[in-house]
């Protein structure tokens, strides 16, 4: 029979897995409490960072329907449950890991798909959602201008051709009159 405190911890982890759109598994061995606090502050707004027990996390992940974390649950583990922008959370973890090499990103899950540490690094290298949307809007705007130009070009060319013919006829009629 499971102890009530462990059952509550599993239920809480299960809820966190279900309510988050991504989770990043890390190893925090060698980090001080102050460094963990600094990491939590860096992730606030996009993710919550919690030290977890491996067996309870495996049970909670299975209950939440999350696959791909079981083989990575070894050693001292902590999970960043991402509720905001996954790219910003991945950037925060990557930047912190660069400054503090003791933090090791093991892998994670994004929208039910297992991610390797390399894929999380690629995710961190992406630009923010706002920048990507701005680039997309700029591309649409440029395409619209180009389409408008292509639609007006034949009419403009026809007008120029007609004007040239009129000038040619006017020049010819003045030569004939002289």
N, C-alpha and C positions, 0 to 999 in steps of 0.2 A: 504494500500500500504506500502510495506517495505521501510524503510529508506535506502538510498544508502550505508551508512557505515555498516549497519547490513547485507545487501545483500552481500557486499564485504567480511565481516567477515565469513559469512556462506560459501561463495565460497572458501575462503582460507582454512577453516576447512575441507570442502569436499575434496579439493585437497590433504590435508595432510592425511586424512583417506585413500584415494585411493593410494597415493604414499608410504605409510608405510605398512610394513608387520605385524605390531602389534601396539597396542595402550594400554597403561596402565593408568587407571583412578585413581587419587589420591585426597585426601583431604589435603589441605595445611594449614588449620586453625592453627594459633599459630606460624607459621614459620616467621622469619624475612626476610627482603629483602636480607641480606647478606647470610642467609642460603639457600634461593632459588637460589641465584647466585652460591653458592658452589655446589648445586645439579645439576644445569645446566652444570657446569664444569665437574662434575663427569660423567654425561651422554653424554657429547660431543663425537662425533664420532659414537655413536650407536643410539642416540635418541635426539630429541628436546623436551624441556619441556615448555609448555605454559599454562598460566592461561586462563580458558575459561568460557564463560557464558553458563549456563546449557541449556536454551531454544535454543540458537543458535547451540550448540553442538548436541542437539537432532535432530534438523532439518538437520544439516550437515551429521550426521550419517545415517539418513534415506535416504538422497539423495545419499550417497556413498554406500548404501546397507549394512551397518554395523548394526547388531542386537545384543541385549543383554546389551546395555548400558543405556537404558532409565530408568530403575528402580534404577540405581546407581547414576543418576544425581540429587543429592540433596546436598545442602550446598555448601561451597566454593570448586570448583573443578578445577583441573589442569590435563592435559593429557601429557603423555610422548609418542610422536609419534616415534616409533622405525623403523629406516631405516636400521640399521646394524644388529648385532647379538642379537636376542631377549633374549638369556640367559644372555649375558653380561649386557644388559639394566636392566633386572630383578634383577641381582645381585647388580648393582649399586643402584637401588631403595631400595632393601632389606637392604643393608648395611647402607644406609643413614637413613632409617627408624629406624634401631637399634640404631644409634647414636643420632637421633632426633625423639623421640616418637610422636611428633606432626604430623609427616607425616604419613597418613593412606592410605594404598593401598586398594582401593575399589573393583577393578576388572579390567577386560580388554578384549581385543579381540586379538586373534592370528590366522592369516590366515582365517578370517571370522568366527571363533568359539569363542563364549563367554567364558571367564575364570573367575573363582572366585578368591578372594584374596589368598585362600589356594593353588589354582593351580598355581598362579604366584609365590608363595613361593617355590613350588615344582620345577618349572621351574628354579628358581634362584639356587636351590640346585644341578642342573645338572652341570656336568663338561663342559668346553668350547668345542666348535665344534672341535677344533684342537686336544684336548686331546682324545675326543671320537673317532676321525678318527685314531689317533695313536694307540689306544687300538684295534680298529678293524683291522688295518693293522698287529699288533702283533699277533692277534688271527689267521688271515689268514696265516701268516708266520709259526706259530706253527703247524697249521693244515697241511700245505704243507710238513714240515719236518716229521711229523708223517706219512703222506701218503707215502712219499719217503721211510721211514724206513720199512713200512709194505710191500711195493712192493719189496724191496731188501732183506727182511728177508728170504723168502723161498729159494732164490738162494744162499744166504750165508749159510743157514742151509744145503742145498744139498751139497755144496762144503765141508763143515765140515764133513758131513757124509761120503762122498767119500774118503776124506783124512783119516778118521778113519778106513775105510775098507781097504785102501791101507796099512796103518800101521799094521793092524791086519794080513793081508795076508803076508806082509814082515816079521813080527815076526813069523808067522806060518811056512813060508818057511825056515827061518834060524833055527828053532827048528827041522824041518824035515831033514835039511842038517847036523845038528850036531849029 
